[in-house]
Amino acid sequence: MGIKKGTKLTDTPKEFNYHIRVDEETDRKAKEVCRKEGISKSEVVRQGIDLKYQGLEDKSNE
């Protein structure tokens, strides 16, 4: 299967979709992070997962 028309070429293709539900406060916080950092909500979620994962690694090294 080839690359779909309009697909951005990247070294890390995004193959998986997440559907989440959040409350109004969490949505407000996510939008504020997006606005201040100039990134998408998807990128906020990816960075949040990376931060939590790093915390797991730090705990396992103690």
Buried (B, 14 or more C-beta within 10 A) or exposed (E): EEEEEEEEEEEEEEEEEEEEEEEEEEEEEBEEBBEEEEEEBEEBEBEEEEEEEEEEEEEEEE
